[in-house]
Amino acid sequence: MKALLIYPEWPDTYWSFKHALPFEGKRSAYPPLGLMTVASLLPKHWQKRLVDTNVRRLTEADLDWADIALFSGMLVQKKPMLRMLARCRERGLKTVVGGPITSSVEDMNQYADHVVIGEAEELIAGLAADIDAGTAKPVYRAMGLPSLAKTPLPEIHLIQPKYYSGMAIQYSRGCPFNCEFCDIIEIYGRVPRTKAPAQVTAELDLLYDARWRGSVFIVDDNFIGNKRKVKELLPALSEWNNRHGRPFTFFTEASVNLADDTQLLQMMKDAGFTRVFLGIETPVESSLKQAQKMQNTRRSLLDSVRHIREFGMEVMAGFIVGFDNDPDDVFDRQVQFIEESAIPLAMVGLLQAVPGTQLYRRLMKEGRILHEGHGDNMDFRLNFIPKMNPEKLVEGYRSILERIYSAEAYYQRVRRFLAEYHPVYRQDRRFSDYVAFCRSVLKQGVLSRDRAAYWKFLIDAATRYRHAFDTAMTLAVMGYHFQTLTRLACESD
């Protein structure tokens, strides 16, 4: 059996970094870890080929080679996935779809021959056996949440790491919190499951042996969901990284209560964590409570961000507008918080009611759901009827983007961040870093309409912020992505 594993293209969002990747000669931010792991679960006698369409096109030769096509993706990747599914089925090629999208879209069996709902570890062997026997069923649904001890090493040989900005590993699934808008707790549960430290270091060995050096994204939706287990992992991470000459830096996602645990922050610093993404959502406490994000209440969110930053970690953060309890001045308050917190990379989106979430079910009961949505919270099309006037909400959202990602405002925010930030972990510069710098000077300093603001920032980075010059230039390049995307989104709406 020849299995073609296909990963759909990401739309142009803040998370895609599509406008920043060319600076460093990369094609995608991270590889499709889920499909690489599924590949390891398939029978050894199957031949496997992986096509990440963020890296290269799906060709006719790929389809001619295959006996079956297996897809994985998220709701935001639905459109490109459906186009490729149609190509496969037109040729009579059997198709299988799994991943988070099958938990969000109920009618995927209209587009694929076989649909896998839930985590793959306890499903794939039976599915593959049925495919070999010609008796595969239309739907395979996981009966429970498997132990991550059953998760095999991903098949990294199916990708070319050189095309990616960072590599990815997973440590845990699930989150103990109960945010109304979140589908993670619906798919992966509220009791975090973790891998053993030896499993994680085995994945690091895999990346190291593949000659990867640089950033590793620990893709957990809440890395610190089980703090006790994380504190067992971090010494092993630190020891591995030190023993190998610190080839990796780490980046992950965590809840804001990370700021409460100084021991944990120090352990992350020692292991080589340089960046963390926080779901801050809003400075409006009544909206946090209404969204059941209680872990963000009864605290100073500004102080939390600053405390994490004291341990050499840059804070990225997600923000949302469109909650029922958002006041009329929520847009100004969001901008004020982002500026005061000096968070350079602030991912602001419109609230999406994702199918399968508590929010979707509540709004459906209230008759406020318009359609299933598209998973892209940068899209100006709402999939529900908000309490606020819809036109006012969309205009207010646009105003946030335009204010925080104007070149002057962005560079000034980065300056405030750099004044507080003291990196504790530096990697040797590579040839690609110098190439990226030269491309930045050309594209941002010569060809961009914002070149005057860029040159002022570059001079400051080289003089006032020399202690973090590499970080400053990385943020300048990322800023180009955010500025370009904001301009395109606001102009096209």
N, C-alpha and C positions, 0 to 999 in steps of 0.2 A: 504494500500500500504506500503510495506517494502522497504525503500530507503537506499541503501548502498552507502555512500559517500566515494570516494577513492582518496587518494592523492599519486601521484607517487614519487618514490625515487629520491633524488637529486644526480646527478653525483658527483664524487670526485673533487671539485673545491676549490679555496680559500674561497669561501663563505660558503661552507658546514661545515667547521670546524670538519670534521669527525675524524681527527687524534688527536684533542684536547678534544673532548667530553668525551671519556672514562676516562680521568683524574678525572672528577667530577661526573662520574657515570651517564651521560646523553646519550640519544640516538639521539637527534636531536636539532638543534639550536633553532628553533621557530616552533610553531604549525601552521597548515594550516588555517589561519584566514579567508580566502575567503570561504572555505567550511563550516566553523563554522557559518559564516554569512548567507550563502545560506540555511543552515539547518533551520535557524530562519524564512526564507521566505517561506519554504515549509508548506503545510497545517498541521494544528495541529493534524488532525486525522491520518497522516502518521506516521509510526514508522521509526526511524532513527538510523543508526549505522555508525560511522566514522572509517575508517581504514587509518591511516597514515603509509605508508609502509616504511617510514624512522624510524619508531618506532617498528612496528611489521609486520610480513608477512600477505599477503592476503591469507586466508585459504579457503579450499573447504567448510568448514562449513559456512563461511561468504557468499559464493556464493549460497549455498543451502538455506540460510535464506532469501535472497533478492528476491524482485520482479523486481527491477530496480536498475541500478548502475549509479551513477553520478560522473563524473571525473572533476577535475580542475587542471590546471598546466600551466607551461610556456614552451616556445620552447625548453629549455635545458632539459626538462623532457619528451620529445616526445618519445624516445625509450622505456623507461619502461612503459609509458602510453599505447603505441600501443600493447605491449605484454599483458598487463592486459585487454585491450579492446578485444583482440582476445580470451582470456580465457572466458570472459563473453559471447561473441557472439557464441562461440562454444557450450555453454550450452543453448543458446536461451534466454539469459537474455538481456532485453532491456537496451540500454546504452545512456547516455547523456554526452556530453563534453562541458565545458565552460572554462572561464578563459582567460588570455592573449594569450594562444596558438592558440585559434580560430581566433584571429585577425592577426596572423602571418602565419598560415598554411591554405591555401585555400582549401585543399582537405580533411579536417577532416571528412567530411560527407561520405567519403569512408570507414571510420573505425568505425563510431558511427551511431546509429540510429537517434539521434537528436543532433544538434549542436546549441549552444547558443553563439551568437556573440555580445559582448558589455556588459555593466554593468547589473547586475541581478535584481536590485530593482523593475523595472517595467516589467520584463519578466517572473519571476518565477511563479506568480499566474496563468497566462494564460497557461504556459507550463504544470503546475501541473493539472489544470482543464482538459486540453486536454488529458493528460495521463490517468486520471481517466475515461474519456469518451471514451478512445480508438481512439481518433482522432488527436493525436499529429503529428505535421508537421516535416519535415526533418530539417528545419532551422528556428531559431528564432533570429531576429536581432533587437537590440535596436534602436529606432528611434531618440534618443537624449541622453543627459547626465543628469541623474537624480540628484535631490537635495539630499544631504547626510542626510537631515532631515528624509528621508524615510528609512535610513539604520537602521535595528534593532540591538539589542544587540546580539553578537554571542552566540551560544549555547556551553558554555565552559564545560558543563557536558559530552559532547561527547568525550573529551580527558582526559588524565591523566597528569596534569601539571608536575608531578614529573619527567617525562621523558625528559623534555625540559630544555635547558640552560636558556632561557628567554621566557617571554610572549610577545604577540604582540597586538597592537591596531592600528587603523587608524584614523587620524584626517582629512586629506585632500586628494583630488585627483586632478591631473593636475599640470602644471608648466608653468610659464609665458615666459620661454625662448624658443629658437628655434634651439636647437642643431641638426645638420643634421643627426647624427647617432642614435638619440634617438627615441624609439618607444612609450615612455610614453605620449608625447604630441600628438601622433597620436591616441592613445587609449583613453586617459582621457582628452584631450583638453588642451588649453593654458590659460584658465581662471580657476584658482584654486577654487574648491568648498570645503567648510569646514563644519565640524559638529559644533553644538553649544557646548559651554563649559560644559553644563549640560549633554550632551550625552557622552562626554569623561569621566567625573567624574563618570557617571553611569557605564561605562566599568571598571574603576578602582575599583569601589565598587564590581563588579562582580569578579575581580581577587582577591581582598582582602578577600572576603567571601569564595573563593575557597582555601584560606590559602596560596596563592602565596606570596612570599617575595623575592625581588631581582630585577633583571634587567627587564625592560619593553621597548621593541623596538617599537617606533612610526614609522610605516613602510612607511610613506609618501616618495615619491620619491624626493620631495623638501618641507620640513616642513615649510620653510619660504617663500613659493611662494606668500602668501598673508600676508605681515608683519603686517598689521593693525589688521587682525583677530587673528593672532598668539599672538599679544600683549593683546588681550582680553582673550585668553585662558590661558596664562602662570600664571597670578595671581590666577586663579582658581586651576590650577595644584599645585602651591606652597602651597596654603591654604589647599587643600586636603591632600597633602603629610605631611605637618606639623601637621595637626590635627590628623592624624593616626600614628604619631611617625616615619615618614619617612621610610615606608616599601619598597619603590621603588626607584631605580635610573632609569634614562631615557637615551635612545640612539636613534639617528635619523639620517637622511640624509638631507643635505642642500646644497645650492649653496654657492660659495665662498664669495659672497657679504654679507654673514652673518658677516664677519669681519668689515664691514663698520658701523655697528649699535651697538654701545657700550651699549645702553639701552637694546636692545634685548638680547645681550650676558649676561648682568647682570640678566635679568629676567630668562633666561634659567638656569643660575647658581643657582639662588634662588629656582627654581622649582626642582632641583635635576638632571640636565643633566650632565653626566660625560663623554660622548663620542659623537662625531659627524663624519659622513662620508661625505667627500667632493669629488666632481668630478673635480679633478685638470686636469687630462688627459695628459697634456704635458707642459713643460716650453717653447716650441717653439711657439712664438706668431703667426707666419704666419700659422701654423697648426691650432691653435685655431680659427683664423679668417676664414680659409677655412672650418672648421667644424661648423661655425656660433655660436661658444661659446664665444660671445663677452663679457659676464659678467666676464670672466677670463682675459681679456686683459686690458691694460692701468693700471696695478696695479703690485705691488710686491707680487707675490704669496707666497714667503717666509715670508714676513711681515704679510700677512693675516693669515697664519698658526700660527705664533707666537702670534699674537694678540688674536686669539681664545683660544689658550692654556693658556693665562694669566688668563682666567676665569675658570680654573680648568677642562677644557674639553680636553680629549685626541682626537687628530685628526687622523682618518683613511682616506685613500684617494685612489681613483681610477686613474689609468694611462693607456694610450693607445699608442701603436706604430702601424704604418701602414697608417697614413694619407698621402695624396698625396703630401703635402708640407714638409714632414719630410726630413731633410737633412741627409747626410751620418753619421754625428756624433750624431744623435738623441739618440742612445743607451747610449753613454757616458753621454750625457746631462741629460737623465732621471735618471741615477744612481747618478750623481752629485747632482741633485735636491733632490732626496730622502734622500741622506746622509746629505746634508746641512739642510734640513728641519727637520731632526730627526723624521720622521714619521715611527714608528715601523711597522705598518701593512699597507703596500703599495700593493694594488691589481693591478698588472700590467697585461694587456692582449693585445692580438692582436686585431686590429680593426675587428669587425664583421659588415657586411652589413645585417641588420635584415630586413626581408620582412615587407613591410608596412611603412618603413622610407623614408625620403627624400633621404638619401644616397643610399638606395637600388634602388629607382626609377632612380636616376641620373646615377648610374653605369649600370643599365639595359639599359638605353638609349645609353650609351657609349659602350655597348657590353662587359662589364667587369665582369658580374655576372657568377659564375661557378655553383652554386647551392644555395638553400634557406638557407643553413647554419644549425648550430646545437645549437646556443645560448650559447655555452661554449667558452668564449674568452681566455681560457687557452689552447684550442686545437690548435695544430700546423698546422692544415689543414685550409688554407685560403678558404673563399667562394667567393672571388673576385680576379681579377688580379690587383695587386698593381702597383703603379708607380715605386717603388723601385724593384730591382731584388728580386723575391720571396725567393730564397735561402738565400740571404743576410738578408732579413727581418726576416726570421725565426731564422737564426743563431744569429742575433743581439738580438732578443727577448730572446732566450735561454741564451745569455750572461748576460742580465739584471737579469734574475731570479737567475742564479748561483752566480752573484756577490752580490746581495742585500740579498740573503737568505743563503749564507754560514754562518755557526755558528758564526765565529769571527766577520764578518761584521754586522750581525743582532744584536748580543749582544752589540757591540760597539754603534750601532745606538740607541738601547734602553737606554744605559748609557747616551748618549747625551740628549735623551728625558727626562729621570728622573732628570737630573741636572736642567732642566727648569721647570719641572712639580711639582705643589704643589696641591695635591688633597684637596678639601674643603668639601668633603662629604664622609664620611666613614660609612659603615654598619657593624653591629656586625658580627664577624666571626661565621660561622656555622660549624657543625661537618663535613659537606661535604668539606669545605675549607681545613680542616686539612688532610682529606683523599686525596684530590687532591694534596696537597703539598707532602705527603709521596709518592704518585704514581709518581710525578715529579722527586723526588730525585732518586727513583728506576729506572725509565725508562730513564731519561735523564742523571742522574749522575752516573749510574752503567752500564746500558745496551747499551747506545747510543755510537756511534762512535765519537760523539762530546762531550764526557763527560768532557774533560779537559777544554774546553771553558765554559761549563755549570758551573763547580765548581768555576771558576774565577768570573763568573757573580754572582753566588749565594753569594759568600763572599762579593762582592761589594754591592749587594742588602741589605745584613744584616748589613753592616757597613756604607758605604757612602750614601746609599739611603734608610735609615730606615724610612724616612718620607713617603715613597711610596712603602714599602715592598710588600704589597698585590698586587699593580699594577704591580710591577716588576715580581712577580711570575706568575700572570695571563699572562703577555706578554711572559714569558719563555715558558709556556705551549702552547700558541698560536703560538709561534715561532716553536715549535716542529711540529705542523700541517703544517706550511708553508714550513719548511725545508724538511719534509717527502714528501709532495706533489711535491715540486720543483724537488727533486731527482727522484721521480717516473716518473714525466712528461718528464724530460730531458733524462732519461735513456730509456724510452719506445719509444720515438720519433724515 
